[in-house]
Amino acid sequence: MKRILVIGSSGAGKSTFAGRLGEATGLKIVHLDQLFWKPNWVEPTKEEWRETVEEVLQNEAWIIDGNYSGTLDLRIQRADTVIFLDFPPTICVWRILKRVAFYHKGKRPDMAAGCDERFDWDFVKWTWNYPKRSKPKVKSLLKSYQDKLKIIRLVSNREVEAFFVNLKSNRVKSF
C-alpha cells in the first residue's frame, strides 16, 4: 500500500482515518478539502481542480482522503488501494453535527484556510441521501476496479479498529 484513497460519505471519518493511517504508515496525507476550497468556500474551476489533483498524483506515495467525484476517475487509476468507509447515514449526519458544534466559527485541521465550519442544511441532506444518490456510483466504479487494486470496505468502528490492529501485524485484507 503506497497510494491509498480513503473515500466515503461526508461524516464517515475519512480525515480521521487518513490521519491514523498516515501515522501508522508514514505516508504523506493529502486532504482534498484543503486543496479544493479557496477562502470563503469558493470553488475552483473544473479545469483548475483536475490540474491540482493531477499534480498530487505525480507523487510516488500518498494517502488521499475525500470524495470529489469529478476527479475520482483520475485518483482511482493511480491508486493501489481504496478504503471505502461505508457508514450508515445516521452516524455520518451525527458526526457532521458534532463537528459543526466543535469547530463552530473555526477552521478544522483538514479544511482549507478561510473556510470556517458552519451549519449547512443542504449539506446535511446531501449526506443523508449519500446511500441512494452517490453510493451506487461509487460501488459500481469500485467493482470495475476490483481486479486491479485492493479494495477495503469498512462499515463500522469495530471494523476500523480491526483494520488498524491487522495493519500493525501486517494482516490487512480486503473486505
Secondary structure by P-SEA (a helix, b strand, c coil): ccbbbbbcccccaaaaaaaaaaaacccccccccccccccccccccaaaaaaaaaaaaccccccccccccccaaaaaaaccbbbbbcccaaaaaaaaaaaaaaccccccccccccccbbbbaaaaaaaaacccccaaaaaaaaaaacccbbbbbbccaaaaaaaaaaaaacccccc
